Amino acid sequence: MIIRQANDEDFDAIWPIFHEVVAAGDTYAYPTDTSRDEAFRLWMSAPRQTWVADDNGVILGTYTIKTNQAGSGDHVCNCGYMVSSAARGRGLATAMCEHSQTVARNMGYKAMQFNFVASSNNGAVRLWQKLGFETVGRLPRAFNHPTEGYVDALVMYKWL
């Protein structure tokens, strides 16, 4: 598997992953009925870069990297990660997060911040902590989980 920068043609393979993750409503705060056009804007146009985990031409996961805040906060980036359900448990999220930290440093970022991690997303919270991210903020009942109701959203941060 390689992690490479995505191009617009990759979106045909990214879209099913994006749609599956977002439609579940349990990790991202995007509307569960986000359209393909809006998904393209959110995942391909708005970020500074989009990357894919490519296993011999099959895209199994993807991540984006963007500046978290403009001006005095532009040294901090934000990333979002999505893995196909068929590829979960293979270490893709770990590989993409480690890769994104290298990319972030190369782009001149000094820190990485995850703005809105659902506290109910136990796997992600454990992984981010394992990779050196600290929970620096807790937003009480800020994420409306489809089955657990209102759960906290975490702000997680790592100085690179």
C-alpha positions as CSV (number, residue, x, y, z in Angstrom):
1,M,0.0,0.0,0.0
2,I,1.1,3.5,-0.7
3,I,-0.2,6.8,0.5
4,R,-0.2,9.3,-2.3
5,Q,-1.7,12.7,-3.1
6,A,-5.2,12.4,-4.5
7,N,-6.3,13.8,-7.9
8,D,-9.8,14.7,-9.0
9,E,-10.2,11.4,-10.8
10,D,-9.7,9.6,-7.4
11,F,-13.0,11.0,-6.2
12,D,-15.0,8.2,-7.9
13,A,-13.3,5.9,-5.4
14,I,-13.3,8.3,-2.5
15,W,-17.0,9.1,-2.7
16,P,-18.2,5.6,-1.6
17,I,-15.9,5.8,1.5
18,F,-17.0,9.4,2.2
19,H,-20.7,8.6,1.8
20,E,-20.5,5.5,4.0
21,V,-18.7,7.3,6.8
22,V,-20.9,10.4,6.7
23,A,-24.2,8.6,6.2
24,A,-23.5,6.7,9.5
25,G,-23.6,10.0,11.4
26,D,-21.5,8.7,14.2
27,T,-18.1,10.3,13.6
28,Y,-18.4,13.4,11.4
29,A,-20.6,16.4,11.9
30,Y,-21.5,16.7,8.2
31,P,-25.1,16.2,7.3
32,T,-25.8,12.5,6.8
33,D,-27.3,13.3,3.3
34,T,-24.3,15.3,2.1
35,S,-24.5,15.3,-1.7
36,R,-21.7,14.1,-4.0
37,D,-21.0,17.6,-5.2
38,E,-20.8,19.0,-1.6
39,A,-18.6,16.1,-0.6
40,F,-16.3,16.9,-3.5
41,R,-16.1,20.5,-2.3
42,L,-15.5,19.5,1.3
43,W,-13.0,16.8,0.6
44,M,-11.2,17.7,-2.6
45,S,-11.5,21.5,-3.1
46,A,-11.6,23.1,0.4
47,P,-8.5,21.4,1.9
48,R,-4.9,22.3,1.0
49,Q,-4.3,18.7,0.1
50,T,-6.1,15.4,-0.1
51,W,-4.3,12.0,0.1
52,V,-5.4,8.4,-0.5
53,A,-4.2,5.0,0.8
54,D,-3.9,3.1,-2.5
55,D,-3.5,-0.7,-2.4
56,N,-2.6,-1.7,-6.0
57,G,-5.1,0.8,-7.5
58,V,-7.8,0.2,-4.9
59,I,-8.4,3.2,-2.6
60,L,-9.0,2.0,0.9
61,G,-8.8,5.3,2.8
62,T,-8.3,9.0,2.5
63,Y,-7.3,12.0,4.5
64,T,-7.3,15.8,4.1
65,I,-5.0,18.5,5.5
66,K,-5.9,22.1,5.8
67,T,-5.0,25.2,7.9
68,N,-7.0,25.2,11.0
69,Q,-7.1,29.0,11.5
70,A,-5.9,31.9,9.4
71,G,-3.5,34.6,10.4
72,S,-1.9,34.1,13.8
73,G,-3.1,30.5,13.9
74,D,-1.9,29.4,10.5
75,H,0.9,27.3,11.9
76,V,-1.7,24.7,13.1
77,C,-3.3,22.3,10.7
78,N,-6.4,20.2,10.9
79,C,-6.8,16.7,9.3
80,G,-9.7,14.4,8.7
81,Y,-9.4,10.7,8.0
82,M,-11.8,8.1,6.5
83,V,-11.2,4.4,6.0
84,S,-13.5,2.0,4.0
85,S,-15.3,-0.4,6.3
86,A,-13.9,-3.2,4.2
87,A,-10.4,-2.1,5.2
88,R,-10.8,-1.3,8.9
89,G,-8.5,-3.0,11.4
90,R,-5.5,-3.1,9.0
91,G,-3.7,-0.1,10.4
92,L,-4.7,2.4,7.7
93,A,-5.8,5.1,10.1
94,T,-2.5,4.8,12.0
95,A,-0.5,4.9,8.7
96,M,-2.4,7.9,7.4
97,C,-2.1,9.9,10.7
98,E,1.6,9.2,10.8
99,H,1.9,10.2,7.2
100,S,-0.1,13.3,7.7
101,Q,2.2,14.5,10.5
102,T,5.2,14.2,8.2
103,V,3.3,16.0,5.4
104,A,2.3,18.7,7.9
105,R,5.8,19.3,9.0
106,N,7.0,19.5,5.4
107,M,4.2,22.1,4.7
108,G,5.6,24.2,7.6
109,Y,2.9,23.4,10.2
110,K,4.0,23.3,13.8
111,A,1.0,21.6,15.3
112,M,-2.0,19.5,14.4
113,Q,-5.5,19.9,16.0
114,F,-8.6,17.8,15.7
115,N,-11.5,20.2,16.4
116,F,-14.5,17.9,16.9
117,V,-13.8,14.3,17.9
118,A,-16.9,12.5,19.1
119,S,-16.1,11.1,22.5
120,S,-18.1,8.0,21.6
121,N,-15.6,7.3,18.8
122,N,-13.5,5.2,21.2
123,G,-11.2,3.7,18.5
124,A,-10.2,7.1,17.1
125,V,-9.7,8.6,20.6
126,R,-7.5,5.7,21.6
127,L,-5.5,5.9,18.4
128,W,-5.0,9.7,18.5
129,Q,-3.8,9.4,22.2
130,K,-1.4,6.5,21.2
131,L,0.0,8.8,18.5
132,G,0.7,11.6,21.0
133,F,-2.4,13.8,20.8
134,E,-3.8,15.3,24.0
135,T,-7.3,16.2,24.8
136,V,-7.1,19.9,25.4
137,G,-10.8,20.7,25.4
138,R,-14.2,19.0,25.9
139,L,-17.4,20.4,24.5
140,P,-20.2,19.0,26.6
141,R,-23.0,17.3,24.6
142,A,-21.8,19.0,21.4
143,F,-22.1,16.0,19.1
144,N,-25.5,14.4,18.4
145,H,-24.8,10.7,17.9
146,P,-27.5,8.8,16.1
147,T,-27.9,6.1,18.8
148,E,-26.1,7.5,21.9
149,G,-27.7,10.9,21.8
150,Y,-25.7,14.0,22.8
151,V,-22.1,13.1,23.6
152,D,-19.1,15.3,24.2
153,A,-16.9,16.5,21.4
154,L,-13.2,16.6,22.1
155,V,-10.5,19.0,20.9
156,M,-7.3,17.1,20.5
157,Y,-3.9,18.6,19.8
158,K,-0.3,17.7,19.2
159,W,2.8,19.9,18.8
160,L,4.7,18.6,15.9
